[in-house]
Amino acid sequence: MHGHKMLCSKVVTKSDLKDKKVLVRVDFNVPLDDGIVRDSSRIKNVIPTIEFLKNARARIILISHLGKTACFNQAQSLRNIVDEVAQQCKSNVVFIDDCLDADASFIIDNAPAQDIILMENLRFYPEEEKCDVEFAKRLANLADFYINEAFSVSHRKHASVFAIPQFLPHALGLSFMKEIRIINDFFSDALSPKMCIIGGTKLSTKINLLKNLAKKVDKLALGGGIANVFQSFEKNSSFGGGDSNIYAEEVSKIIKNSQKYNCQLIMPIDFSMTADFSIADIGPRSIELFQQHIRESKTVLWNGPVGLFEKAPFDQGTRSLALEISQLSRDGKLISIIGGGDTAFAMNKFKVSQDLSYVSTAGGAFLAYLEGSELPGIAAMHDPCVLQQ
């Protein structure tokens, strides 16, 4: 078990929720282009829970944030996504343009029973990020039951994630439960030998993750800017370059952990450079090395691209690994778990997502859960119910 309590207690059936008003915290923080949704994965993600509630004949009230903001602005209004939500969820959507509208309760009660209610962007209210209890109570008063179906924001101690469950009976959504079950399973012995590929540019956000993974996995392959810091450490040079100095102690701890727990650290052996000699991707020999290790594994978890995949020819590393992993997954030889916004975006770009075992769109929450940290969104579930399919 992965240092997390698995949540289960009371079972809630569809008949328990009949005619009940259910407040669902979703993550509809989707990329918009001139008010048009560019990628609707996060909306599709909640469809199982919405179908469950529709079959239960419950009244569905969705709350979400969009972007980083603390004041009303047209560009980040959830009104922009009403049509997309209606299309994906196959329902008419009633939009409430003020979460604190005194008439919100009246609007909800008087909307046609099968319509979905969508409320305005939670982050238009500074109370959301301040985890204001009164704000949470106002929202909770609109409903009889609360579901958290926003794993990707559950590492944030915000009102809609942390405070609302204090006031309503509550459960985790079906996709949320699936996500944490997949991560918990990854750490079980049944899926060994297991390999993690960790890339991305900033080591600072992944130190705790690497310390934890070094104790738990068989192989840990590093790419992106993170690998460069490790390599300058191993060369034991005067740490010329980047933020290597600051991390000397941490890097040495991760290397010691990997030796102690018998985890093989895999570093790139060649690189692809830009004109100004900065490293932009892993090189062809490294690609082959990484692919060889992937073939020897039963499970691969990947977070963070191994190069500047947005820009050819520096997409070669990330693309080659993506193709190898998707081919093995399609042939049933590998279980593949992809986590983090950039990595998920790269998989879509290389058109391999549908062949992978699991693609998570959660970035920070995915990492926090892998690190073994307790997420506020889970900690808030003191007496959770389980939705009985």
Secondary structure as GFF3:
##gff-version 3
##sequence-region A 1 389
A	DSSP	beta_strand	10	12	.	.	.	ID=ss1
A	DSSP	three_ten_helix	15	17	.	.	.	ID=ss2
A	DSSP	beta_strand	21	26	.	.	.	ID=ss3
A	DSSP	beta_strand	32	33	.	.	.	ID=ss4
A	DSSP	beta_strand	36	37	.	.	.	ID=ss5
A	DSSP	alpha_helix	41	44	.	.	.	ID=ss6
A	DSSP	alpha_helix	47	55	.	.	.	ID=ss7
A	DSSP	beta_strand	59	63	.	.	.	ID=ss8
A	DSSP	three_ten_helix	74	76	.	.	.	ID=ss9
A	DSSP	three_ten_helix	78	81	.	.	.	ID=ss10
A	DSSP	alpha_helix	82	89	.	.	.	ID=ss11
A	DSSP	beta_strand	93	96	.	.	.	ID=ss12
A	DSSP	alpha_helix	104	110	.	.	.	ID=ss13
A	DSSP	beta_strand	116	119	.	.	.	ID=ss14
A	DSSP	three_ten_helix	122	124	.	.	.	ID=ss15
A	DSSP	alpha_helix	126	129	.	.	.	ID=ss16
A	DSSP	alpha_helix	133	140	.	.	.	ID=ss17
A	DSSP	beta_strand	145	149	.	.	.	ID=ss18
A	DSSP	three_ten_helix	151	153	.	.	.	ID=ss19
A	DSSP	pi_helix	159	163	.	.	.	ID=ss20
A	DSSP	three_ten_helix	164	166	.	.	.	ID=ss21
A	DSSP	beta_strand	170	172	.	.	.	ID=ss22
A	DSSP	alpha_helix	174	186	.	.	.	ID=ss23
A	DSSP	three_ten_helix	189	191	.	.	.	ID=ss24
A	DSSP	beta_strand	194	198	.	.	.	ID=ss25
A	DSSP	three_ten_helix	204	206	.	.	.	ID=ss26
A	DSSP	alpha_helix	207	216	.	.	.	ID=ss27
A	DSSP	beta_strand	219	222	.	.	.	ID=ss28
A	DSSP	alpha_helix	224	234	.	.	.	ID=ss29
A	DSSP	alpha_helix	244	260	.	.	.	ID=ss30
A	DSSP	beta_strand	264	266	.	.	.	ID=ss31
A	DSSP	beta_strand	271	273	.	.	.	ID=ss32
A	DSSP	beta_strand	279	282	.	.	.	ID=ss33
A	DSSP	alpha_helix	284	295	.	.	.	ID=ss34
A	DSSP	beta_strand	299	303	.	.	.	ID=ss35
A	DSSP	alpha_helix	316	330	.	.	.	ID=ss36
A	DSSP	beta_strand	335	339	.	.	.	ID=ss37
A	DSSP	alpha_helix	341	349	.	.	.	ID=ss38
A	DSSP	three_ten_helix	353	355	.	.	.	ID=ss39
A	DSSP	beta_strand	358	360	.	.	.	ID=ss40
A	DSSP	alpha_helix	364	371	.	.	.	ID=ss41
A	DSSP	alpha_helix	376	379	.	.	.	ID=ss42
A	DSSP	beta_strand	385	387	.	.	.	ID=ss43
###
